[in-house]
Amino acid sequence: MTTIFQVLLLIVDIAKWIVLANVIMSWLVNFQVLNLRQPIVSQIWYGLKGILEPIYAQIRRVVPVISGIDFAPLVLLIGIFALRQAIVNNMYALG
């Protein structure tokens, strides 16, 4: 039973790191530290956007962009942390 919970925690942790990588990379692109004309940078950038943009779009339907600040990644990270905590609580409750 704990193996299932460990796999779920691994998936949630990977999701967290993907969102964090997207946030950090967006800052680096916006401050022109990274250049999207470099092939590896653009592949990573568009890969992350392809994964996360459908999720962000659903969140933006509820929480719109306010004064140019997109809260979708923050809301997603809070959801990921809440999901992780729920998994951990159930793992210990079931034993």
Sequence and secondary structure as in RCSB ss.txt:
>XXXX:A:sequence
MTTIFQVLLLIVDIAKWIVLANVIMSWLVNFQVLNLRQPIVSQIWYGLKGILEPIYAQIRRVVPVISGIDFAPLV
LLIGIFALRQAIVNNMYALG
>XXXX:A:secstr
 HHHHHHHHHHHHHHHHHHHHHHHHHHHHHTTSS TTSHHHHHHHHHHHHHHHHHHHHHHHHS  BTTB  HHHH
HHHHHHHHHHHHHHHHHHH 
